[in-house]
Structure formats: C-alpha cells, structure tokens
Amino acid sequence: MPLAARRGEGITELLSAVESVANGAFPTRPRRIKYTDAALESAVDDLSRQLSETFEDVPNARWIALRLIEGDESIIKAVREKTLGTLKISKQFDFPQRLAQLEAR
C-alpha cells in the first residue's frame, strides 16, 4: 500500500485497509513461520494446545503462545485472569472516528 506519512498521503487508505482486516471484511492469509529450533517449536505447539483447550474461543493460539514466550504482559495477565477470550480491540482507537479526523485535516 503506497504511503508517505510525512506528506499525509495514503494514511486514510491504510486505516481503511486496517479496519477491513480487523472487521473481517478482508480475508487474510497469515504466514506461518516454522522455527528451526525443535525445542522452541515443541514448546509453542504444547502451549498452543493447552491454550486451545483452556480458551475455546481463542482464534490463534499459536500467536498467543508466542506472545507468552516473549513475555507480553497483557497476554500473561489475560491468561492469569482467565479473560483471554474476551480481549477486544480497544475502544479508544475507533477506526471510523479516526478516519474522519484524518480526512478533516
């Protein structure tokens, strides 16, 4: 996607595309990375399985497992508090409102 942030070009289009992906209007094809470290891959697979069993509505347990291994505090907190399946996009970043603000510039 062409973008020149310094000139304000393409920002509205980028935010619109992000909104489409976030809302499911644009289907994505995530790229799966296979790590060459067998121990890491095994840990990610085991953790992913446990997450899927514990939080049935989690869409991408592998991604969450990687965030846990990396020490992402928000994900760790959500697992501890059993709120992982309820995480949503923050309301403070309202895509339509943000687009309107950018277009008003």
N, C-alpha and C positions, 0 to 999 in steps of 0.2 A: 504494500500500500504506500503510494507516494506521500511523503510528509516532509514539511520544512517548518519545524516548530518555531524557529526564530522569526519567521515571516508569518506565522499563524496559518500556514497553508496545510490543508489535509487533516486538521485536528477534528473538525466536525465529522468528517468521513470516518476517521479512526474510531471516535467514540461511538458512532452509529454501528460500525462493524463489531466493536466490543459488546455493545448492547445486544446485537443479534446473536452473537455466540452465547452470551450469558443467559439470554432468554430461550435458547434452544431453537431459534428460528434459522440458524445457520449450522448445519451438521458439521461436526469436526471429525478429524481422523487423527487422534493422538498418536504420537510417535513413541513407541515403547523402546526403552533403552535396556539392553541386556548388559549387565556388568560382567567383567571378566573375572572378578574376584568371586570364587564359588562360595566362600563363607558369607560374604555380603549378600549375594543372590539368595542363598538359603535363608538368611535372616529376614530378608524382605518378603520372601514367599511365606515363611512361617507367620510373620507378623500380619501380613495381608490376610491370611486365612483366619487368624484369630480376630482381627477387626471385623471381617465379614460375618463371622459367627456372632459376635457381640453386638454389632451395629448393623442390622439387616438392611437399613435404608441408605447406607453409605454407598455412593456411586463409584468411587475409585479408591478402593482400599490400598492399592499399591502406592499411589501417590501419598496417601496419609501415612503409610508405613515409612516411606522415605522421609517425610517431614518429621516423624517421630525420631527416627535415627539421627537426623540432623539437629534435633533439639528444639524444634519450633514450639515455643512456649504456649501459643494459643491452641495448638493441636493437643499438646500434652495436657493442658488444663481441661479441654473439652473431653478428652478420654477419661481423665480422673473424675470429672463431674458427671460423666455419662450423658453429655449433651452433644456429642459429636454429630449425630444425625440431625440435629436441629440448627446447625450453623447455617447462616444465610448471608447473602451479600449485605453489607452494611447499608442501612437506610440513609446514612449521611452522604453517600455518593449516589444520588438519584440521577440516573442517566438522562431521562427526558429534561429534567431541570437543568442539568449541566450543559446539555446541548443547546438549550435556549439561551443560557448565559453566554456561551461561546459565540453563538450566532449574533447576539446583540452587540458584540464588540465592533 
